Amino acid sequence: MNTATVAAFLAVDLLLIFTPGADWAYAITAGLRDRSVVPAVAGLIAGYAGYTLLAVAGLVVVVASSATVLTALTVAGAGYLVWLGWGVVRAPVAPTAAAASTSDGASASSAWQVALKGAGTSGLNPKALLLYFALFPQFIDSASDWPVAAQTGLLGTLHMTACAVVYLGVGVLARTVLKARPSAARVVTRASGAMMILIGGFLLAEQVREQLGR
């Protein structure tokens, strides 16, 4: 792949990544509630790693072309976001309180839970599937010396790297700015949870509208 194609992909990809959504909301919540934002971001990236493997194997096209699979994925992802967001809204935790009340043992245990929730947030997000299905092919050249699988793998790796950098920055910035403001941190945490609920609700409403329109 030539440098111009990679640069063009990164420009579009970063524009999408910098648009706040469910991943942002989860990174902000982790930055305010957890001792470290790393497990949450690692989970988010793990979800995209799964999509990258599917894309490299060519299965993402098969999945994306099935209306039934897309509908099931959308409903599952929307329901998961609503459930996750409701948990955040119901029990917001300020960063200082979370750090003070979490022991080293509990931290090691909960890190896996945080990572798994992150993987669910990105892995069950139907927009991620559409990103790999709709965006990636625009930058893949079947006539290139690089195999299509290698080009797809490179684009997926670049996307995951960009996500890791941006989401780590978002989580750390949220913690740094609001660390000394517990009340403001709770407001932002609740707002992040509400964003998850709204995104999930919108996706569910879209599915209902599509089903009624058929």
Secondary structure, 3 states (H helix, E strand, C coil): CCHHHHHHHHHHHHHHHCCCCHHHHHHHHHHHHCCCCHHHHHHHHHHHHHHHHHHHHCHHHHHHCCHHHHHHHHHHHHHHHHHHHHHHHHCCCCHHHHHHHCCHHHHHHHHHHHHHHHHHHHHCCHHHHHHHHHHHHHHCCCCCCCCHHHHHHHHHHHHHHHHHHHHHHHHHHHHHHHCCCHHHHHHHHHHHHHHHHHHHHHHHHHHHHHHHHC
